[in-house]
Amino acid sequence: MIDPRQIADELVVAEREHKAIDPFTDTQPDFDLETAYEAQRLFVKTKVDAGDVVVGAKLGLTSRAKQVAMNVSDPLYGKVTRTMLAPFGEPIDLTALIQPRVEPEIAFLLGEELSGRATITDVLAATKVVFAAMDVLDSRYRDYRFKLPDVVADNCSAGLFLLGSKAVPPTELPDLRLLGCVLRADGAVVTTAAGAAVMGHPAASVAWLVRRLAEHGESLPAGSLVFSGGLTAPIPLRVGHSITAEFDGLGTVEAYA
């Protein structure tokens, strides 16, 4: 069995050198999820040891569209650190990334801690506000080719995150399942989606995360920023192009380079 420390170290180098590597499962077929999450913990710890701070979590593979795009079938989660939050309204520096792709999401800012057997109702009650958001993915694996343990170890392809300028309490929005999103590339509509694309309800993915963390004696503290998962398949971000996501009631968030 490959050592999680070795996995984390190789991912650190790939990220630092902006150079993609082959997935570990190519040569390590017994690479399992337990080892993957430990490798992820060590990978993120290198950022914290360097002065970064964990501010929340991200969910992945929570929509059928994303599962088909990535050729995997189960949800996963990773950590979000402060330096991953890109400044609002500023261009994305593509030289700091390997192969960025963008997907629209609904982000939750928790006003209360969530723990234990959380439900959708619990998540909504604990949520202070929600945002229009974008996850700028940046897999450390060549051509986004990986299996579930690979992407878990890679902190779920976390690159950068964008938040819209509107922060809205969920009680002031219609049913989040029906909240619509229009994704555009250079102004042209690429696809549309609704909140229900994420596990039937975006708060359901947050509840899934809370239950998963509870299995390890962990929780989501108040103040956590949780990205609930992509509503659509991701699309590449290239120099000179822009991608925008327009959300009912939450406004627009844009990624451009």
Rosetta blueprint (number, residue, H / E / L):
1 M L
2 I L
3 D L
4 P H
5 R H
6 Q H
7 I H
8 A H
9 D H
10 E H
11 L H
12 V H
13 V H
14 A H
15 E H
16 R H
17 E H
18 H L
19 K L
20 A L
21 I E
22 D L
23 P L
24 F H
25 T H
26 D H
27 T L
28 Q L
29 P L
30 D L
31 F L
32 D L
33 L H
34 E H
35 T H
36 A H
37 Y H
38 E H
39 A H
40 Q H
41 R H
42 L H
43 F H
44 V H
45 K H
46 T H
47 K H
48 V H
49 D H
50 A L
51 G L
52 D L
53 V L
54 V E
55 V E
56 G E
57 A E
58 K E
59 L E
60 G E
61 L L
62 T L
63 S E
64 R H
65 A H
66 K H
67 Q H
68 V H
69 A H
70 M H
71 N L
72 V L
73 S L
74 D L
75 P L
76 L E
77 Y E
78 G E
79 K E
80 V E
81 T E
82 R H
83 T H
84 M H
85 L E
86 A L
87 P L
88 F L
89 G L
90 E L
91 P L
92 I L
93 D L
94 L H
95 T H
96 A H
97 L L
98 I L
99 Q L
100 P L
101 R E
102 V E
103 E E
104 P E
105 E E
106 I E
107 A E
108 F E
109 L E
110 L E
111 G L
112 E L
113 E L
114 L E
115 S L
116 G L
117 R L
118 A L
119 T L
120 I H
121 T H
122 D H
123 V H
124 L H
125 A H
126 A H
127 T E
128 K E
129 V E
130 V E
131 F E
132 A E
133 A E
134 M E
135 D E
136 V E
137 L E
138 D L
139 S L
140 R L
141 Y E
142 R H
143 D H
144 Y H
145 R L
146 F L
147 K L
148 L H
149 P H
150 D H
151 V H
152 V H
153 A H
154 D L
155 N H
156 C H
157 S H
158 A L
159 G L
160 L E
161 F E
162 L E
163 L E
164 G L
165 S L
166 K L
167 A L
168 V E
169 P L
170 P H
171 T H
172 E H
173 L L
174 P L
175 D L
176 L H
177 R H
178 L H
179 L L
180 G E
181 C E
182 V E
183 L E
184 R E
185 A E
186 D L
187 G L
188 A E
189 V E
190 V E
191 T E
192 T E
193 A E
194 A E
195 G H
196 A H
197 A H
198 V E
199 M L
200 G L
201 H L
202 P H
203 A H
204 A H
205 S H
206 V H
207 A H
208 W H
209 L H
210 V H
211 R H
212 R H
213 L H
214 A H
215 E L
216 H L
217 G L
218 E L
219 S L
220 L E
221 P L
222 A L
223 G L
224 S L
225 L E
226 V E
227 F E
228 S L
229 G L
230 G L
231 L L
232 T L
233 A L
234 P L
235 I E
236 P E
237 L L
238 R L
239 V L
240 G L
241 H L
242 S E
243 I E
244 T E
245 A E
246 E E
247 F E
248 D L
249 G L
250 L L
251 G E
252 T E
253 V E
254 E E
255 A E
256 Y E
257 A L
